């Protein structure tokens, strides 16, 4: 059975989960044709996504997506793609050395006064990849890191 994004995240309201096909997952990337081809070759099965929002000071929006493949090798191909194409997903991205999987941060450039830091993180759970995008004033700091730790704990495989 596929992992689903958690029903709740501390301090944020979750929308109902939605099921995504490969086309919707590939739509995240600027070069969606290449990603669509990779998903097909990697054995894409399905994806589930849930969005969380809140008026908190640090994290205001989180999108958790779990993408399932037919094998762990397929999941690893997609995870490798995310690692090397983070800027196609969240804009200019810098890797951050956090202990919560691959993590990248996009800092506001100053042109848009309401733009906030964004965080992209991803890790593999067997034949699945968990992909998280978070935005808010604290997404690039301890609050973003704590959010990822919470998600890793909530989505950890059971005994």
NUTOR-783822 format. One line per 10 residues: their letters; for each residue x, y, z of C-alpha. Coordinates in nm, 2 decimals. Layout:
N
a	X:Y:Z ~ ...
This chain:
159
xxxxxxxxxx	0.00:0.00:0.00 ~ 0.13:0.35:-0.09 ~ 0.22:0.60:0.18 ~ 0.00:0.90:0.20 ~ 0.09:1.25:0.32 ~ 0.00:1.29:0.69 ~ -0.35:1.41:0.78 ~ -0.21:1.69:1.00 ~ 0.10:1.90:1.04 ~ 0.16:2.09:1.36
xxxxxxxxxx	0.00:2.43:1.33 ~ -0.12:2.39:0.97 ~ -0.46:2.29:0.82 ~ -0.45:2.02:0.57 ~ -0.66:2.00:0.25 ~ -0.79:1.66:0.14 ~ -0.53:1.46:-0.04 ~ -0.54:1.44:-0.42 ~ -0.41:1.17:-0.65 ~ -0.18:1.28:-0.93
xxxxxxxxxx	-0.08:1.11:-1.25 ~ 0.26:1.13:-1.42 ~ 0.16:1.43:-1.63 ~ 0.07:1.63:-1.31 ~ 0.40:1.53:-1.14 ~ 0.60:1.63:-1.45 ~ 0.42:1.97:-1.46 ~ 0.63:2.08:-1.17 ~ 0.94:2.11:-1.38 ~ 1.03:2.38:-1.64
xxxxxxxxxx	1.14:2.09:-1.87 ~ 0.84:1.88:-1.81 ~ 0.88:1.67:-2.12 ~ 1.21:1.53:-1.99 ~ 1.07:1.46:-1.65 ~ 0.76:1.29:-1.80 ~ 0.99:1.06:-1.99 ~ 1.20:0.99:-1.68 ~ 0.89:0.91:-1.48 ~ 0.77:0.66:-1.74
xxxxxxxxxx	1.11:0.49:-1.77 ~ 1.15:0.48:-1.39 ~ 0.82:0.29:-1.35 ~ 0.59:0.57:-1.21 ~ 0.28:0.41:-1.04 ~ 0.10:0.70:-0.87 ~ 0.14:1.00:-0.65 ~ -0.06:1.15:-0.36 ~ -0.03:1.51:-0.25 ~ -0.17:1.72:0.03
xxxxxxxxxx	-0.14:2.09:0.08 ~ -0.13:2.25:0.43 ~ -0.17:2.62:0.51 ~ -0.17:2.83:0.82 ~ -0.12:3.18:0.95 ~ 0.19:3.09:1.15 ~ 0.48:3.32:1.16 ~ 0.74:3.08:1.02 ~ 0.58:2.83:0.78 ~ 0.27:2.94:0.59
xxxxxxxxxx	0.23:2.68:0.32 ~ 0.35:2.32:0.27 ~ 0.29:2.07:-0.01 ~ 0.38:1.71:0.07 ~ 0.38:1.47:-0.22 ~ 0.45:1.10:-0.21 ~ 0.55:0.95:-0.55 ~ 0.54:0.57:-0.59 ~ 0.74:0.37:-0.84 ~ 0.74:0.01:-0.93
xxxxxxxxxx	1.09:-0.04:-0.77 ~ 1.33:0.14:-0.53 ~ 1.56:0.19:-0.83 ~ 1.29:0.39:-1.01 ~ 1.24:0.60:-0.70 ~ 1.61:0.66:-0.68 ~ 1.61:0.79:-1.04 ~ 1.34:1.04:-0.96 ~ 1.52:1.15:-0.64 ~ 1.84:1.20:-0.83
xxxxxxxxxx	1.65:1.41:-1.08 ~ 1.51:1.63:-0.80 ~ 1.85:1.68:-0.65 ~ 2.00:1.80:-0.98 ~ 1.70:2.01:-1.09 ~ 1.59:2.18:-0.77 ~ 1.61:2.52:-0.94 ~ 1.35:2.41:-1.20 ~ 1.11:2.34:-0.91 ~ 1.15:2.63:-0.67
xxxxxxxxxx	1.37:2.88:-0.85 ~ 1.74:2.95:-0.78 ~ 1.82:2.70:-0.52 ~ 2.11:2.64:-0.29 ~ 2.17:2.30:-0.12 ~ 2.16:2.31:0.26 ~ 2.35:2.06:0.48 ~ 2.06:1.95:0.69 ~ 2.02:1.60:0.83 ~ 1.68:1.55:0.68
xxxxxxxxxx	1.74:1.42:0.33 ~ 1.83:1.64:0.03 ~ 1.72:1.99:0.10 ~ 1.74:2.31:-0.10 ~ 1.65:2.67:-0.02 ~ 1.53:2.95:-0.25 ~ 1.59:3.30:-0.10 ~ 1.38:3.60:-0.21 ~ 1.57:3.82:-0.46 ~ 1.42:4.15:-0.35
xxxxxxxxxx	1.21:4.22:-0.66 ~ 0.88:4.11:-0.51 ~ 0.82:4.25:-0.16 ~ 0.59:3.96:-0.06 ~ 0.82:3.68:-0.18 ~ 0.92:3.45:0.10 ~ 1.19:3.18:0.13 ~ 1.10:2.84:-0.02 ~ 1.23:2.50:0.08 ~ 1.25:2.19:-0.13
xxxxxxxxxx	1.34:1.86:0.04 ~ 1.31:1.50:-0.08 ~ 1.40:1.15:0.05 ~ 1.33:0.79:-0.05 ~ 1.12:0.53:0.14 ~ 1.18:0.21:-0.06 ~ 0.99:0.25:-0.39 ~ 0.85:0.59:-0.29 ~ 0.99:0.95:-0.29 ~ 0.86:1.20:-0.04
xxxxxxxxxx	0.89:1.55:-0.19 ~ 0.82:1.86:0.03 ~ 0.79:2.22:-0.07 ~ 0.75:2.47:0.21 ~ 0.72:2.85:0.21 ~ 0.73:3.11:0.48 ~ 0.97:3.35:0.65 ~ 1.12:3.06:0.85 ~ 1.13:2.80:0.57 ~ 1.51:2.85:0.53
xxxxxxxxxx	1.59:2.82:0.90 ~ 1.53:2.61:1.21 ~ 1.16:2.61:1.16 ~ 1.20:2.45:0.81 ~ 1.44:2.20:0.94 ~ 1.19:2.11:1.23 ~ 0.91:2.07:0.98 ~ 1.12:1.82:0.78 ~ 1.21:1.63:1.09 ~ 0.84:1.61:1.19
xxxxxxxxx	0.75:1.48:0.84 ~ 1.03:1.22:0.84 ~ 0.89:1.10:1.17 ~ 0.53:1.09:1.06 ~ 0.62:0.91:0.73 ~ 0.87:0.66:0.88 ~ 0.80:0.30:0.79 ~ 0.62:0.11:1.07 ~ 0.77:-0.18:1.26
